[in-house]
Amino acid sequence: MAIAFAGTDELAARVLEGLLASFPVAHVITQPDRPAGRGLKLRPTPVKECAVARGIPVATPERLDERGRAEIASLPRAELLAVCSYGLYIPEELIALYPRRAVNFHPSLVPAYRGASPIVSALLDGVTVTGVSIIDVAPEMDAGDVYAQVTVPVTLDDTRATLTDKLLEAGIPLFVRVIDEILRGTARAVPQRGTPTYCRKLAKEDLVIPWTDSAIRIHNLVRALSPKPAARTLFRGGTTKILRTDVLEVPLGLQAAPGEIVETREKLVVGTGNGLLAILEIQPAGSRLMDAREFVNGYRPVPGERFGSCEDERVPS
């Protein structure tokens, strides 16, 4: 039996690839092409690119209103709608187009981190365990009954990229299993238990490093945004991205202002609101990604120089 898929971003495209190995996909629903890059040329979503490459019919409605649903209904029929990171509310009228209804891949252990940024939010909070939940699509965002969950450990070295890989490795086989059970009529779901927490879509200001925060909070921000969109700060007037850091012990008696460079010989060490941070990978404005040693050799930062300042509220994207 064929399924349909609704999704938009790179995570969703990778889930779609995983489902294609197990199920025929009759059609794909994704968001419309959007302007992107310096030239603001229209760019298809990663899910659309994946579907087109596989010859799968694609619908890109701006809204899932009557007109949007009619566009979807004109595509080849499917028994079930599989959803991952679609980005729009899915109404009951759309779900009703599919005899086996809709099921969602959500990268958190619901009811924790319902919403648009569960992977980033888990890293920002410094959790040691997260996971994937396969849930029913419900009127309330990510509040559907749970078919299955799998836990995934999180280390202090995990970034958005590495944690995404781990979640997909554990979650895609679970999604395949649940979809197969739904199609066979043997799936069972239970209500979510516990107090929900929510996470929102990131804004540009969320990418800026607040050097007055503690070293561990800044470290969590850097890894939550690595490799992209990347945490950023100001250095010599230009927007600089920081992609990998390490929290250091503070030597007795050492004092450093937030954002102040205190060491460039053995490591590139910066002061924070509480503790010291070693910068390991950095991308200065207009330059390539480099490790700390390359940066020190090329830009010659000196102790006392500062990244941004505690007064900086905005950094250009």
N, C-alpha and C positions, 0 to 999 in steps of 0.2 A: 504494500500500500504506500502511495506517495504522501509525502508531507510537504508543507510550505514552511518558509522561514522568514522571520521579520527581525532585522537588525541593521546596524549602521556602522559602528566603528571597527577598529582593527581587532579588538577582542571578539566581536561578533563574527567577523570574517573568518577567524581561526576556528570558532565553534562551527560555523557553516562547513568549513573544510572537513572537520571531524565527522559531521553528520553525513556528508556525501559519501563517505566510505562505507556507510551502513544502510542508507535509505535513498530511494529516488526522491529528488526534490522537484515538485511540480512547478513551483514558482517562488519568487523572493519578493519581499516588500522591504523597501528601504527609503531613506529620506532623499529629497531631490539633490541634484548637483549643487554645490555651493562655491562661491568665489573663494580662492585660496592662493597663497603665495604672493610674491611681490607684484606680479602682474594681474592679480585678482581674476585669473582665468577660472571658468567653471570646472570643478573637479568632482568626479563621481565619488561616492562613499567607498570605503574598502569592501563593503559587502556587495555593492553593485559591481565593482571590478571583478570580484571573485565569481559572481553569478554569470556575468557576461562572458568571462573566459571559459566557463563550463557550458555555455549555450543555454542557460536557464532563463526563462521569461522573467522580467523584472517590472514591478510597479513602483513608481516614485511619487505617490500623492503628497501634496503639501499638507493636507489635513485628511483625517479619516472620517470625513463627513459623507453625505450621501453620494456625492460625486466621486470621492476617493474610493469608497467601498464599491461603487459600480466599476471603476477601473480594475480593482482587484478581482471582482467577481467574473470579469471577462477572461481571466487567465485560466490555464488548465486547473482542474479541480484537485483538491488535496483533502486527505482525511483529518489532518491535524496541523495546527499552526505551532511551530517551535519558535520561541522568542528569546533574544539575547541583546541587550543594549540597543533597543530600537530608538528610544528617546521621545516617543509620543505616547500619550494615553491610548490604550486599545479598548474601544467601546464594545459592549455586548453585541451590538449589531454586526460588528466584524467577526467576533468569535463565533457567532451563529452560522457563519458561512462554512464552518468546518465541523463535520459530524462528531469528531472526537475532541472538539474544542481546542484549547490553547494551553501550552505549558512553557514555563520560563526558566532559563538558566541564569541564576543570580550569584555572583562571586562573593558571598558572605554567608555566615551562619545566621540566617534570619531567626528571630526578629532583629538581630543586630545589623546595623548599616543598611537599612532600607534606603533606596535612593540612587542618585546618579554617579557617585564616586566611591564605591565600597572598598576598592583596592587601595586607592590613595588614602582614604580615611583611616583604614586599618593601620597603615604604615605611619601616618601622622600621629596616631595614638600610641604607637609602640607596642601593639599587641604581640603576643607570642604564638597565638593560634588564630587562624581564620578558616575559611573553607568555601565550599560551593553548596548551594541549596537548589534543588529542582522543585519548583513550586507551581501551583495552579495560578493562572492569570486572573486576578480579582479586581473589583472596582477600585479598591484602595491600593495605592502603589506598593508593590512587593509584599502584600499582606496575605497572599493566597496560601491555601493549605500546602503542607510539605509532603512531597512524595519520597524524597530521599535527601540526605546530606552526607558530605564527606569532609573531614577536617584536614587541614594542612598546617604544618608548623611554620612559624615565621622567625627568622634570625635577624640579628642586628645588622647583618651584611646584606640582607635582601633589599632589592630595589623594586620599583614598580615593574620593571622588565622581568626580573628573576621570579618575583612572586606571581606575576601573571602566568609565566611558564608553568610554575608548580600547580597553580589552580586549574589551568587547562589540562595538564597531564592527569590530574585526579578527577576533574569534573566532566570531561567529555565522555569517557566510558560510562559514567553514571548517567549522564543525559541520554546516551544511546540506550542504556538498559531500561530507563523509565519510559522513554518513548515506545520502545518495543512492548513493554507491559501495557501501556495505554492502548496501543493498537490491538493487542491480544485480548483486552478487556480484563486484565488481572491486576492492574495498578490500584493501589490504595494510598490515600493521602490523609494526613492528620493535621488538625489546626496548629498554628504556631503557638509556642509557649514562651512566656517571659515578657519583659517590658521592651517595646520597640525603641531602637535608636535610629536616627536619620542622618543622611549625609547629602549635601547639596552639590550641584555642579560648580566646579572651580571658576573663580573670576580672576582677571589679570592681577589684581592686587594680592591674591593668595600666593602668587609665585615669588613675591619679593621676600628676601631674607630679612627678618627683623633681628638684627644683631644684638638687641637688648634681651632677646630670649636666651634660655640656657643652651649650652652646647648640645645636650641630648635632643632638645626640641628642634634645633636647627639641623642636626644630623638627620632626624626623622623627616623633616621637610625635604632635605636634599634627596634622600633615597626614595621618598614618596613620589617625587617628580622626575626621577631619572629613568631613562635618558631624555624623555620629553614629557611635558613641555620644558622642564628643567627649572630649578630654582635659580634666581638671578639677583644681582646686586649691582652697585656702581663701582667702577674702578677707573680712576683718572677720567671721569666724565662719561665713560662708555658703559653700556649694558654688558655685564659679564655673567656667564652662566657657570654654575658650580654643580658638578655631577657626582662627585664622590668625596666623602669626608670620613674622618675618624675622630672620636671623642678621646681627649687626652687627660691625664691626671695633671693637676696644676701644681707646679713646684712651690714649696713653702716660701711665702713672702712675695711671690710674683703677682703683680697687678697689671691688668690690661683693660683698656677701654673697649666697649663693644665695637667690633669691626676692625680693631687695631692689629696690624701685623707686628708680632713680637719675635718671630724667628724665621730666618730664610736659609740658614746654612744646612742643618740636617733635615728639617721639615719646613713646610710653609704653614706656620702656626698663627692663628688669629684669635683674639679675645672675643668673648661673648658676655652676655649679662650674667652668666654663671658658668665658669669653666672655660677650657681652651679647646679649640677645634683645629685639627689638621686638615688642610685642603689637599686632596689627592689627585683630583681631575678637575680641570677648569678650561673654559672656553672664553677668552677675552673677546671684546667687541671686534667684529670684522675678521676674526682669526679662526683657526681650527681648534678642535679639542686637543688638549695636551695634558701631560702629567705635571705635577708640581715642579719637578726639577727643570723641565723644559720652560715652564712659565718663568721661574726665577732667573734662568740663564738669559731668556729673551727680553724680559721686561724689567729686570733689575729692581724689584720692589725692595724697600728698605724698612727696617723696624721703625715704627711710629707712623708709617703710612697707613691709610685706612680704606677698607672696603665700605662704600656707602657711608651712612651715618644713621644714628638713631632718629634723626629728624626726617630722613627720606621716607616719604609715604608711597611714592609711586616710582616705578622704573619702567621705561618704555619696553614694549614687547619686541 
